[in-house]
């Protein structure tokens, strides 16, 4: 009942707001970005985004047409591996030393059983394409990304290894004594 009454009052207010000189609008944002198109950077393309109130900004992306494709299997990453942590670190080191790389996974489930973060650092103009893969972690440490420029992660999901441990427990208390 209260919600209906409130809705009716709001409708009446909106109907007569212009008669009484009241504003219906919310708070309008100020200082929205209005960037100029960035100058070309080798290995990078920019996507223009037109926002609200004529705001404009650009998103830098790796130029996939210029990327060289490398399979993660060449670093020892495999669905059959017990832990792909060290092999993935090697693949990331390769990407760091070779900007303009497209690192490609075959679709599958890849396990990471170490308690360490996968540190993605100082990488430039790189695409990491999971092709629909799942990265399955046994610990709560996933990725730490630092000082990267134009790195695109695509085509994978991050999951938890339920066989290794639960994320939570559901408990039902029965016949509890209120006086205890």
Buried (B, 14 or more C-beta within 10 A) or exposed (E): EEEEEEEEEEEEEEEEEEEEEEEEEEEEEEEEEEEEEEEEBEBBBBEEEEEEEEBBBBEBBBBBEBBEEBEBBEBEBBBEBEEBBBBBBBBBBBBBEBBBBBBBBBEBEBBBBBEEBBEBEBBBBBBBBBEEBBBBBBBEBEEEEEEBBBBBBEBBEEEBBEEEEEEEEEEEEEEEEEEE
